[in-house]
């Protein structure tokens, strides 16, 4: 279910001292949107609009998605300049090549380069490009990550083992219910002539969120 909210979509690098790495939330209290999702789901089932089996199948289909699809999209962009141009111009339309229908959600693809490093967050909840990356990791949903990434992105990245050069700009992209972001990592050096399949194996989920680099083994 989409969770409508409105907040800023891009922040720039602001570094502050820190001590604690990102940790998943330990508060199990249901949030507003979780309560709304349960209420709407039960209402739809109660009125016979959908069945419990249909809901379960939809959940299982979502759970089956993973970062492998996103990695294939990245590898295609690395090896096909025309596709990359389409992906950067309109990610929502370009991923249809892979059978992905984003529905009413727009997918924006941001490219990491030698001068710019992008990282994705959702400051209010856990909006995430599930259609291409599957379920978000627990740390992505944690209050720690959501609050600190916009304030001290370099510190958070360092806790993931990702050290961004001081002269590289860090851009933080804030997802919303109708906007999702996918990071196109820098292609690792020394991979000229590699096939798309070989390249896809270098692309991790974390690299497509922006908290890691794509690396050769």
C-alpha positions, 0 to 999 in steps of 0.5 A, a space after each residue: 500500500 502506498 503511504 502518501 506523505 510530503 517531504 523534501 526529496 534531496 539533501 546535501 552533505 552535512 557532517 556531524 560527530 557520531 558514535 553509534 552505527 545504524 540499528 533497526 528499530 526495537 519499537 514494535 508499536 504499529 505506526 499509522 500507515 500500518 494500522 491503515 493498511 490492516 484496516 483497509 485490507 480487512 475491509 476489502 476482504 470483509 466486503 468480498 472485493 479480494 480474498 485472503 488467498 489473493 492477498 497472500 499470493 500478492 505478498 508472496 509475489 512481492 517477497 519473491 522479488 529481490 535485488 537480482 532484478 535491480 542488478 540486471 538493470 544496472 548491468 544493462 545500463 553499464 553495457 547499453 548506452 541507449 538503455 542507460 540514456 532511457 533509464 536516466 531520462 525516465 526510469 519508470 518507463 525504461 524498467 518495463 523492458 524487464 517486465 516491471 510495472 511501477 504503477 502510479 509510482 515514479 522511479 528516478 535513477 541517480 548515477 554515482 560518478 567520480 564527483 557525485 555519490 548518491 544515497 537513498 533514504 525515506 525519512 518518514 517511513 520505508 518507501 523503497 523501490 520494491 518492484 526492482 529490489 524486493 523487500 527493504 532491509 531492516 536497517 533502511 527502516 530504522 529510525 537511526 538510518 532515516 534520521 541520521 542519513 540526511 544530517 550526517 551522510 558521510 558518517 553513516 556511509 563510513 559505518 557501512 565501510 563506504 568512505 567517499 572522498 572529501 572532494 566528492 559531493 554526497 547527495 541524499 534522496 528522500 523517497 516518498 509514496 509516489 517517488 522511488 530512487 534507484 542508485 546506478 553505481 559506478 562501474 568498477 574499473 577493470 571490467 571492460 569486455 565483461 558480459 552483463 551477467 558477469 557485471 550483474 554479479 558485482 551489484 549488491 542491494 546496498 550499492 543500489 541504495 548507495 551505502 556501498 560501492 559496486 566492487 570486483 571480487 
